[in-house]
């Protein structure tokens, strides 16, 4: 089912509306078209979005689904006049919490504080720079400051997981590939020896790995199913010998992988 459109509207980035909306939509076997409309912070912009929502409903013959996170009291009533099915994501929770806490919310939905004064923001920027510098074993410099070092064969998901940990959690994640030379020697890359306790392994189904590698280097030995089976088996055997915890990325999202790593390596980051 793809003949239905879902709008995510906010006076900020719209990330909150999209994240929460997608979590709810995941409960249904549908694949709607997604439209995010961020920074709807004026009456004129609100009317423009209402026209877009209404036109979409006419074109598709079904009213659009509309997830909204909005703090602007002038804009919200206008958006609610649209002919879509509107879900006010924040107010669903804010009003009951105002009653529970016996206080008014600060109406800063979708607004960010000054990044220069935000320690968490600066930690994320530092972690992103660290992940980029230490991607694919490029550098051993300052590995002692890493929160986690991801290891595994090429194209098993180390880089996206490292960047997600940095951007979402401010975790300094390096990643180092396990390559045929490592398997010939029978031990981890030398640069990892002092940091084995920080290592976490990723593995992947060989058939899936072959598909991914063929997109990059079609019909190569690197992408062959036989080679992928060999590398995955060798990597898993090495991680067992070295006592490194690992999981398969084959059927797990980056969010699930990152949460498992945090739970096992930096449980403190799950409490803040």
ABEGO torsion letter per residue (X at the ends): XAABBBBBBBABAGAAAAAAAAAAAAABBBBBBBBBBBGBABAAAAAAAAAAAAAAAAAAGBBBBBBBBBABAAAAAAAAABABBBBBAAAAAAAAAAAAAGBBBAGABGBBBBAAABAAAAAAAAAAAAAAAABGGABABGAAABABBBBEBBGAGAAAAAAAAAAAAGBBBBBBBBBAAAAAAGBBBAAAAAAAAABBBBBBBAAAAAAAAAAABBGBAAABAAAAAAAAAAAAAAAAAAGBBBBBAAABBAAAAAAAAAAAABAAAABX
